[in-house]
Structures are given as C-alpha cells and as structure tokens.
Amino acid sequence: MRNKTSLSALALLVCGLSLPIGAQWKDNMGGNWNNPTSASIGNIINDQLWNRMRAKARARDRRGRSTVASPGRTVAPPAETEVSRKTPEQIDAAVRFRSTGTQLKTQLYAEELSAGGTPETKKQMVAIISALLTEYEKAARAQGKPNDLALATTAALVYNSSIYNGTPEPPDARIMEIRDALAELMTEDGTFVSMPDRQKQELYENLVISTMLAKAGYEEASKNSDTATMAIYRNLAGQTLQLVSGLPPEKINLSTEPPEAGTSAVPVDETVPVEHWVLLRAFGDNSAAAAQQYNGKRVTITGPVDFVRVEKGSQVARLSVPMWSGLQMFCIFPASQNPTVEKLVVNQRIVITCTVLGEAGGYNRVGNVDLGSSVGRLTLDNCILR
C-alpha cells in the first residue's frame, strides 16, 4: 500500500518540518522506556521469527493448493493451529492496549530534545513529535492495527535496522508479515502479559517516537547528502535497537531473510556475487562441510562494512554480522588495495573477491574489538574490491 497512510511513506509527510540537526539522544532517555521486555524480544528476533514466518507461508501455500479430490469433495486445508495455538482474537488482545485518548510522551521527548533551546524551538519540537506520532497512528489504523504494540515493535526493529545497517526497507506487505509472526511469538512468550494498558501505551509511544524521529531525520539528511546529520540519526537508530531488543544493533538486520538451516551452500563461482551471509550461514550450519567446499577458493561476496582497521600491516574490514550468526567475517586486503579501502565508510555496501581461509587465520583483536578465543570468526584473504 503506497499512499498517504503507507507505513513506509509516513515519515516523509513530516520531513518538511525543521528537525534540529544538533539534537542528540541523551543517555538518560533510556530511562523513559520502562521496558522489562527487551530480553524477551531479543530471544524472539532470531531464527524463531524467520522460522515462524516460513511456517506461516507454508501453511498459506497449502491452503491455496486445496484441491477437489472427487466431485463435490474438497480436501480441507491444514488447520491454523499447525502454526499457532492462539486465535487471532487472543493475539490481538495480548499485543494491543486501550488508549488514554491523549499522547503521554510527546511533551517529555520535546523537552528532552529541545533542552537549552528557545521557546520557539520547544514549540516546534512538540509539533514535530506530535505529528510523527499522529501520522504513524493513521498508518497503523489503515493497516487495521491501531494501538498495536507488535506493529510498533516491528516498525522499530525494521526501520532502525535499515537505517543502522544501510539496507533497504521491506515493503509494507513484508512488514505486516513480520508483525504477524512477531505478535504470535510475543503472545506465546507472554511478553506483554503483565503490562497494564497505560504502560503499554507508554512503551508504544517510546517505540514510535524514537523510530519516526530517526526515520524522518535520516531520510531528510540523506536527501541533502548531510553525512554528519545522517550519523546522528544512525546513532539514534542503534540506541533504539539496543533498547528494544537488548542486543547489539549490528546483530539485528530484518531487511534480508537468512536461508533456512541446511540450505545455504552454493556452488563456488568467482564471477557471481553472493550475499556475505551465505558464507556465514554455511559455516554456521556445518563448518566442516563449508570448509571443504569453500576453503582456498576464490569467491565474490557483497555486504555492508562495519568498520575498517589496520592490523598486522594490512587493511582489514569487518562486514556486518546478522543477528542469527555466531560468526564474524573479516576481510583482509593487500597493500595494492589501500588507496580504495581507506575511502570505505561505515555501512557502505561493497563487492569483493577474496580467498576463503575459513575459521582460521583470524585475529584475537581487531581494532578495539576483543574477539577472545570463544568467538567464531570467518576470515577471507587477498580481497579485491570490484
């Protein structure tokens, strides 16, 4: 759905308002969340979420293939309970709240973000935050999900991970699929079971306001090629991701679904780029089989850069680590690549051809990151940017 109530487009409606580019998310903003659920959410947004989405997709596919076995007789589709034991009504009741009818967090956020500003700045900030929250609520109602904590949580995870990782936003239909699977898992896990309506509304507004501020601000800064302000809103997106999930933000990327376990191996073809997580999944599923297939081979991969450091005299780039991966990926470049590698920036998507060393030849420390002996690392050598 791509209209004025589209989830993906809603932040653009208020980008014309003047967002104060100096606004920083203060450390004590985390205290406004009052969120005892991040650990529960963190446990859900890994393979559990994708496995549930796949199960729901398979159930829909089987229902769609219901056939007539004989004249007048239809083969019944599988029951929805194969995917979830909860009814849609039970799920909605668990993740929704009864609103107080007023915005509970707008003034607080406005005061926090305009501290030290003029009265006009504070007034403008109240207008910005109120507009962001109002437009989100219109879009949620258009999707049939008003006052829905599962959708607000999904929006926070999806949009902030897209900003933080520099990846495209999923379309609205995909966002709603993620919401439905997340709502089921939250209901089964009892994520919001002890929350009264007012606390649910406060958490909902915290999720929406922080996410829409990051989305609107980042999009406006990106349009103006303002890299300094983009960095401010990327930082806000990362903080929100960590508050929501309790996980490091680099562990969360909902833009690309990982392959199912056991299906990740692909033929080695140096001329055809594959997503970097294909190798991460292959080594995570079966390191011995992946080593036999990939080690010593030249492969071409694509993915976003986390950081670049000089280690042992060589430029080393770590690529983004998906939330489901137990491995980190480090790419070592020869000296001939230094002039180009030095220009790489965080979240830049690159295409490189490397030799796979496997889970050996890595570092115990890269820059200020202490890997330790227990952290898995996949190392690629002699990498050439394409």
Secondary structure, DSSP 8 states (H G I E B T S, - for coil): --STT-TTTGGGGGTTS---TT----GGGGGGT--TTHHHHHHHTTHHHHHHHHHHHHHHHHHHT--EEETTEE-----GGGT-SS-HHHHHHHHB----SS-SSHHHHHHHHTTT--HHHHHHHHHHHHHHHHHHHHHHHHTT-TTBHHHHHHHHHHHHHHHHHT-----HHHHHHHHHHHHHHHHHHTTTTT--HHHHHHHHHHHHHHHHHHHHHHHHHHHTT-HHHHHHHHHHHHHHHHHHHSS-GGG---SS----TT-------TTS-EEHHHHHHHHHH-HHHHHHHHTT-EEEEEEEEEEEEEETTEEEEEE---TT-SEEEEEEE-GGGHHHHTT--TT-EEEEEEEEEESSS--SEETTEE-TTTSEEEEEEEEEE-
